[in-house]
Amino acid sequence: MSGNLAITIDVGTTNSKVSLFEITTGKLIDRETFQTDKKEDTFGELFDLESIWYRLSTILKTFISTNTGNIDSINISSVGEAGVLVDNNGDIITPLIAWYDKRATKYIDRLTDEEKEKIYDITGLPAHTNYSLPKIKWMVEELKISTSQPLTWLNIPDLLCFFLTGEMKTEFSMASRTLCYDLNKRQWSKEILKMFELEEIICFPEVVRSGEIVGYTDSGELNKEHISVRIAGHDHMVGALGIGLEPDELLNSTGTTEGLLLISDTNFNDNKHLEHSLSNGIYTRPQYYTLFSSMPTGGSAFAWYQELFNKSNLSFLKECENLYQDYMNNHVKLNDSLLFLPHLNGSGAPFKNSKSKGLLYGLKLDTTSKDILLGILVGLSLEMKYVANCFPLESIKRLAVIGPAINNSLWLQMKADVLNMEVKVIKMDEAVSFGALKSAYPTFSTKTVYEKFSPNPKRASEMHSLLEKYTRLYNVKKQLIIGEGGNN
């Protein structure tokens, strides 16, 4: 090592973080957080690459200038699916489309059932507009970019590494989110590129292990220092690495969205998981495979609630604490709660559909904002259970929770009750940032502090009854969407 400090970058949907760690102890020395800026075009939503890079590079320069000669590495994680196309001159020729943007839906709608099955068989991913390849197809067709020379796709961490080092590479967990990576052959799929008529146009970079050195800052914007630059990977997977996820644990990664993640040394790719629209991939430790489902609405439901009722964050937290006390003292009647289907940004497994909308059932003239908040918490918990039922729960001992949910005791208790399973709350500030550190220094270890939430048998029974109602409502809404032609 050339220094005793390391920098991690985590580009999230809502916020981005740059952290400075002491390598030997994992002690956080400094952290800067900023909002991940976005902008709109005629077709949807974009990440504002110019703004994001300006903020990141400014923070990096500050950290490095105040710790000259002491920084060994920069380690990058981010959301998946989003990226840009770069030409042979290294020039970016497309915008950075947000991962959740739906502009490429028509390219998924055109696929036959046989093509969708083939895509799942090769990539382990259900064909969906969130993934990279439909976005690439949209860029090529709609932006009328020149195809006289091959174009290279770079995910967000790949692009940041390119800015810093001039090298183009990607990492297994990031490649797994493109809809074009063959999990079994561990190579880019020419067959799928041909399916999208992109085989003569699009290239992908070499795939390397999480934490492997991509290059050094010698040739980039920080060329006064010789600092290694590495890709940690897809944020959910990096967070799992940060907490040391075990194969008998189901990770619940929380934030703007939620994710459920299971790891195994065998591939989960089969027809059952295709039917449930679960995503397979390669873990940050590539000897393991992943089974993953994203719930497109997580903490964003609380942001929606706060904006709707003009609630400050302090007021919101106080409401949650009061509800928690009522819940634990049996002053909350779950059977009377509102039923909320939290599909404010589409739905995840088992009916993965970008056109799915949210639903709040049970409103009356005397319904209060407190009732709606309870309904949101119950709905998020029931949705998690509905998705978790697609996983092999019989082999799972506990739920491991990371992210902002660790500060919401009511939500955590509801997770334990709805799953009727122990919840292990990882008391770690920014598990993704810590995972990025571990990806670069695999021999590094530190004690993980956690808190347990155990299920209440009475509440577990009530949640089971509510889930039956939730399922009926879910199925009615599903048929409504299908009737409107919303198949993806």
C-alpha positions in Angstrom: 0.0 0.0 0.0 1.2 3.5 -0.8 -0.9 5.1 1.9 -3.0 4.2 5.0 -6.2 5.9 3.8 -8.8 4.9 1.2 -11.6 6.8 -0.5 -15.0 5.2 -1.3 -17.6 6.7 -3.7 -21.2 5.6 -3.6 -23.5 7.2 -6.3 -27.1 6.5 -5.2 -30.4 7.4 -6.7 -31.1 10.2 -4.2 -27.8 11.0 -2.6 -24.1 10.4 -3.4 -21.4 9.9 -0.7 -17.6 10.2 -0.7 -16.0 8.7 2.4 -12.4 8.7 3.7 -11.4 5.6 5.7 -8.4 4.5 7.7 -7.6 1.2 6.0 -6.3 -0.8 9.0 -9.2 0.0 11.4 -12.1 0.9 9.1 -12.4 4.2 11.0 -14.3 6.9 9.1 -12.1 9.9 8.9 -14.4 12.2 6.8 -17.5 12.0 4.6 -19.2 14.4 2.2 -22.7 13.8 1.0 -24.6 15.6 -1.8 -27.8 15.2 -3.7 -27.5 13.2 -6.9 -28.7 15.9 -9.3 -31.1 15.0 -12.0 -32.7 16.7 -15.0 -35.4 16.1 -17.5 -35.5 15.9 -21.2 -38.4 15.4 -23.6 -38.5 11.6 -22.9 -38.0 11.3 -19.2 -35.4 11.6 -16.4 -31.6 11.8 -16.6 -28.8 11.8 -14.0 -27.0 15.1 -14.4 -23.5 13.8 -15.2 -21.8 17.1 -15.4 -23.1 18.2 -12.0 -22.4 14.8 -10.3 -18.8 14.7 -11.7 -18.1 18.3 -10.7 -19.2 17.5 -7.1 -17.3 14.3 -6.9 -14.1 15.6 -8.4 -14.2 18.7 -6.1 -14.5 16.5 -3.0 -11.8 14.1 -4.3 -9.4 17.0 -4.8 -10.1 18.3 -1.3 -9.6 14.9 0.4 -6.4 14.2 -1.6 -4.9 17.7 -1.1 -5.4 17.5 2.7 -3.9 13.9 2.8 -1.1 14.1 0.2 0.7 10.8 -0.2 -1.5 9.0 2.3 -4.3 7.8 0.0 -3.9 4.3 -1.4 -7.1 3.8 -3.4 -10.4 5.2 -4.7 -13.2 2.5 -4.7 -16.5 3.1 -6.6 -20.0 1.7 -6.2 -23.3 2.9 -7.6 -26.8 2.1 -8.7 -26.9 -0.4 -11.5 -28.3 -0.2 -15.1 -27.4 3.5 -15.7 -24.5 4.5 -18.0 -23.4 6.1 -21.2 -22.0 5.3 -24.7 -18.4 6.4 -25.4 -16.9 6.5 -28.9 -13.4 5.5 -30.0 -12.0 8.9 -29.0 -13.3 8.5 -25.5 -16.0 11.1 -26.0 -19.3 10.6 -24.2 -22.0 10.8 -26.9 -25.2 10.1 -24.9 -27.0 11.4 -21.8 -26.9 9.4 -18.6 -30.4 8.0 -18.4 -31.7 7.2 -14.9 -32.0 3.5 -14.2 -35.8 3.8 -13.6 -36.6 5.8 -16.7 -39.2 4.1 -18.9 -38.4 5.6 -22.3 -37.2 2.2 -23.7 -40.3 0.3 -22.9 -41.2 -0.3 -26.5 -38.1 -2.4 -27.1 -39.1 -4.8 -24.4 -42.7 -4.9 -25.6 -41.5 -6.0 -29.0 -39.8 -9.1 -27.6 -41.6 -12.5 -28.1 -42.1 -14.8 -25.1 -39.4 -17.1 -26.6 -36.9 -14.2 -26.8 -37.7 -13.2 -23.2 -37.1 -16.8 -22.1 -33.8 -16.9 -24.0 -32.7 -13.6 -22.3 -33.5 -15.1 -18.9 -31.7 -18.3 -19.7 -28.5 -16.4 -20.7 -28.5 -13.4 -18.3 -30.7 -14.5 -15.5 -32.7 -11.3 -15.8 -36.3 -10.8 -16.7 -36.6 -8.6 -19.8 -37.4 -5.1 -18.4 -36.8 -1.5 -19.4 -34.8 -0.8 -16.2 -31.8 -2.7 -17.5 -29.1 -1.2 -19.7 -29.6 -2.8 -23.1 -33.0 -1.4 -23.9 -31.6 2.0 -23.0 -28.7 1.4 -25.4 -31.1 0.4 -28.1 -33.2 3.6 -27.5 -30.0 5.8 -27.7 -28.9 4.3 -30.9 -32.3 4.6 -32.6 -33.7 7.8 -31.1 -30.6 10.0 -30.8 -29.5 9.2 -34.4 -25.9 8.7 -33.3 -23.3 7.7 -35.8 -22.8 3.9 -35.9 -19.8 4.1 -38.3 -17.6 3.1 -35.4 -18.1 0.8 -32.4 -19.5 2.4 -29.3 -18.6 1.2 -25.7 -21.1 1.1 -22.9 -19.8 2.2 -19.5 -21.8 1.9 -16.3 -21.5 4.7 -13.7 -18.5 3.2 -11.8 -16.8 2.3 -15.1 -17.3 5.8 -16.4 -15.9 7.4 -13.2 -12.9 5.0 -13.4 -12.4 6.1 -17.0 -12.4 9.8 -16.0 -9.8 9.1 -13.3 -7.5 6.6 -15.1 -8.3 6.6 -18.8 -9.0 2.8 -18.6 -12.3 1.2 -19.6 -13.3 -1.8 -17.5 -16.4 -3.0 -15.6 -17.1 -5.5 -12.7 -19.1 -8.7 -12.4 -22.1 -7.4 -10.4 -22.4 -4.3 -12.7 -22.2 -6.5 -15.8 -24.9 -8.6 -14.4 -27.4 -5.7 -14.6 -26.9 -4.9 -18.3 -29.2 -7.6 -19.8 -26.3 -8.7 -22.0 -23.9 -10.7 -19.8 -23.9 -14.5 -20.0 -23.8 -15.8 -16.4 -22.7 -19.3 -17.3 -20.1 -18.5 -19.9 -19.1 -15.3 -18.1 -18.8 -13.3 -21.3 -20.8 -10.7 -23.2 -23.7 -12.3 -25.2 -23.4 -11.8 -28.9 -26.8 -13.6 -29.2 -28.6 -11.0 -27.2 -26.8 -8.1 -29.0 -28.0 -9.7 -32.2 -31.6 -9.9 -30.9 -31.5 -6.1 -30.3 -29.7 -5.6 -33.7 -26.7 -4.1 -31.9 -24.1 -6.7 -32.6 -22.1 -4.6 -35.1 -22.4 -1.4 -33.0 -22.1 -2.0 -29.3 -19.0 -3.1 -27.3 -18.6 -3.8 -23.6 -15.4 -3.5 -21.5 -13.4 -6.2 -19.9 -15.0 -7.6 -16.7 -12.8 -7.7 -13.6 -13.3 -8.7 -10.0 -14.7 -6.3 -7.4 -11.8 -4.4 -5.8 -9.4 -5.3 -8.6 -7.2 -2.3 -9.7 -8.5 -0.8 -12.9 -5.8 1.8 -13.2 -4.1 4.7 -11.5 -4.8 8.4 -11.4 -1.5 9.1 -13.2 -3.3 9.9 -16.5 -6.6 11.4 -15.1 -7.6 14.6 -13.5 -5.8 13.7 -10.2 -2.5 12.9 -12.0 -0.3 14.5 -9.3 -0.9 11.5 -7.1 -0.4 7.8 -7.9 -3.6 6.4 -6.5 -5.2 3.0 -7.5 -8.8 3.2 -8.7 -11.1 0.2 -8.4 -14.8 -0.7 -9.1 -16.5 -2.1 -6.0 -19.8 -2.9 -7.8 -23.5 -2.7 -7.7 -24.6 -0.9 -4.5 -26.9 -3.6 -3.1 -24.2 -6.3 -3.6 -21.5 -4.1 -2.2 -23.6 -3.4 0.9 -24.0 -7.2 1.4 -20.2 -7.5 1.2 -19.9 -4.7 3.8 -21.9 -6.6 6.4 -20.5 -10.1 5.6 -23.8 -11.5 4.4 -24.1 -15.3 4.9 -25.9 -17.7 2.5 -28.6 -18.4 5.2 -29.4 -14.7 5.5 -31.7 -12.6 3.3 -30.4 -9.1 2.9 -32.9 -6.3 2.9 -31.1 -3.2 1.5 -33.2 -0.1 2.1 -33.1 3.4 0.7 -35.1 5.2 -1.9 -35.9 1.7 -3.1 -35.7 -1.6 -1.3 -33.9 -4.8 -2.4 -33.9 -8.4 -1.3 -30.7 -10.3 -1.9 -29.6 -14.0 -1.4 -26.2 -15.4 -2.2 -25.2 -19.0 -3.0 -22.4 -21.0 -4.6 -24.9 -22.4 -7.1 -26.8 -20.5 -9.8 -30.5 -19.8 -9.0 -31.4 -19.5 -12.7 -34.5 -21.6 -13.4 -38.1 -21.4 -14.7 -39.6 -20.8 -11.3 -37.5 -17.7 -10.7 -38.3 -16.5 -14.3 -42.0 -16.8 -13.5 -41.4 -14.6 -10.4 -39.3 -12.1 -12.3 -36.3 -12.5 -9.9 -32.9 -11.3 -11.1 -29.8 -13.5 -11.1 -26.3 -12.2 -11.1 -22.7 -12.7 -10.0 -21.7 -11.4 -6.5 -18.9 -9.1 -5.6 -17.1 -12.3 -4.6 -17.5 -14.0 -8.0 -17.5 -17.5 -6.7 -21.0 -16.7 -5.5 -24.2 -16.1 -7.4 -27.0 -13.7 -6.4 -30.8 -13.9 -6.4 -32.2 -10.4 -6.2 -35.4 -8.4 -6.4 -35.8 -4.7 -6.3 -38.9 -3.1 -4.8 -39.0 0.2 -6.7 -40.7 2.1 -3.9 -39.1 2.0 -0.5 -38.1 5.1 1.5 -39.5 7.2 -1.3 -43.0 6.4 0.0 -42.1 8.3 3.2 -40.8 11.3 1.2 -44.1 11.3 -0.7 -46.0 11.2 2.6 -43.9 14.1 4.0 -44.4 16.2 0.9 -48.1 15.4 0.7 -48.8 16.5 4.3 -46.0 19.1 4.5 -44.3 17.2 7.3 -40.8 18.0 8.4 -38.3 15.1 8.8 -38.4 15.8 12.6 -42.2 15.6 12.7 -42.1 12.5 10.6 -39.7 10.7 12.9 -41.7 11.7 15.9 -44.9 10.3 14.3 -43.1 7.0 13.6 -41.9 6.8 17.2 -45.3 7.4 18.6 -46.8 4.8 16.3 -44.1 2.4 17.4 -45.1 2.8 21.0 -48.8 2.4 20.2 -47.9 -0.7 18.1 -45.8 -2.3 20.9 -48.5 -1.5 23.5 -51.2 -3.2 21.4 -53.0 0.1 20.7 -52.8 -0.4 17.0 -55.4 -2.7 15.3 -53.8 -4.0 12.2 -57.0 -5.5 10.8 -58.4 -2.0 10.6 -55.4 -0.5 8.9 -55.4 0.9 5.4 -54.2 -1.4 2.6 -51.4 0.3 0.7 -49.9 -1.2 -2.5 -46.6 0.8 -2.7 -46.2 0.7 -6.5 -45.5 4.5 -6.8 -42.7 3.7 -9.3 -43.8 0.4 -10.8 -43.8 -3.0 -9.2 -41.1 -5.6 -8.5 -41.4 -9.4 -8.3 -43.5 -11.4 -8.9 -45.3 -9.0 -11.3 -42.4 -6.8 -12.4 -44.2 -4.0 -14.3 -43.1 -0.4 -14.9 -46.7 0.6 -15.6 -48.0 -0.5 -12.2 -49.4 2.2 -10.0 -49.9 2.6 -6.2 -53.2 1.9 -4.5 -54.5 3.0 -1.1 -57.7 1.1 0.0 -59.9 1.8 3.0 -60.1 5.6 3.1 -63.0 7.1 5.1 -64.1 10.6 6.0 -62.4 10.3 9.3 -59.1 9.0 8.0 -56.1 10.9 9.3 -52.6 11.4 8.2 -51.5 9.1 11.0 -53.7 6.4 9.6 -52.1 6.9 6.2 -48.6 6.7 7.7 -49.5 3.4 9.4 -50.9 2.2 6.1 -47.7 3.0 4.3 -45.6 1.2 6.9 -47.9 -1.9 6.8 -48.0 -1.8 3.0 -44.3 -1.6 2.6 -44.0 -4.6 5.0 -46.6 -6.6 3.2 -45.0 -5.9 -0.2 -41.7 -7.1 1.2 -43.3 -10.3 2.4 -45.1 -10.8 -1.0 -41.7 -10.4 -2.8 -39.9 -12.6 -0.2 -42.3 -15.4 -0.8 -40.6 -15.8 -4.2 -37.3 -16.7 -2.5 -36.5 -20.1 -0.9 -37.5 -18.9 2.6 -37.2 -22.4 4.0 -33.4 -22.1 3.7 -33.2 -18.6 5.3 -32.8 -18.1 9.0 -33.0 -14.4 9.3 -33.4 -11.1 7.6 -30.4 -8.7 7.6 -31.3 -5.0 7.2 -29.1 -2.2 6.1 -29.8 1.4 5.1 -32.1 4.1 6.5 -34.6 1.6 7.8 -32.3 0.7 10.7 -33.4 4.0 12.3 -37.1 3.2 12.1 -38.0 0.7 14.9 -41.7 0.3 13.9 -40.7 -0.6 10.3 -38.2 -3.1 11.6 -40.6 -4.7 14.0 -43.2 -5.0 11.2 -40.6 -6.7 9.0 -40.0 -9.3 11.8 -43.8 -9.8 12.3 -44.7 -10.1 8.6 -41.9 -12.6 7.9 -42.3 -14.3 11.3 -38.6 -14.3 11.3 -35.7 -12.8 13.3 -34.5 -9.5 11.9 -30.8 -8.6 12.3 -30.3 -4.9 12.1 -26.8 -4.0 11.1 -25.6 -1.0 13.1 -23.3 0.3 10.4 -23.2 3.8 9.0 -23.3 3.4 5.2 -22.8 -0.3 4.7 -22.2 0.3 0.9 -19.3 2.6 1.6 -17.8 0.0 4.0 -18.3 -2.8 1.5 -16.4 -0.8 -1.1 -13.5 -0.6 1.4 -13.7 -4.3 2.0 -13.7 -5.1 -1.8 -10.3 -3.5 -2.1 -8.8 -5.0 1.1 -10.4 -8.5 1.5 -8.3 -9.4 4.5 -9.6 -6.4 6.4 -12.2 -7.3 9.0 -13.9 -5.6 11.9 -16.6 -6.5 14.3 -20.2 -6.0 13.1 -22.5 -4.5 15.7 -26.2 -5.5 15.3 -29.6 -5.4 17.1 -32.2 -8.1 16.9 -35.9 -7.8 16.4 -38.0 -10.9 17.1 -41.5 -11.6 15.7 -44.5 -11.2 18.0 -46.7 -14.3 17.4 -50.0 -12.2 17.7 -48.8 -9.6 15.2 -47.4 -12.3 12.9 -50.9 -13.9 12.8 -52.5 -10.5 12.1 -50.0 -9.8 9.3 -50.7 -13.2 7.8 -54.4 -12.3 7.6 -53.6 -9.0 6.1 -51.4 -10.6 3.5 -54.4 -12.6 2.3 -56.4 -9.4 1.7 -53.3 -7.7 0.2 -52.9 -10.6 -2.2 -56.5 -10.3 -3.4 -56.1 -6.6 -3.9 -52.8 -7.2 -5.7 -54.3 -9.7 -8.1 -57.3 -7.4 -9.0 -54.9 -4.5 -9.7 -52.7 -6.9 -11.8 -55.6 -7.8 -14.0 -56.5 -4.2 -14.4 -53.0 -3.4 -15.6 -53.0 -6.3 -18.0 -56.4 -5.3 -19.3 -54.9 -1.9 -20.1 -52.1 -3.5 -22.1 -49.4 -3.0 -19.4 -47.5 -6.3 -19.8 -44.0 -4.9 -18.8 
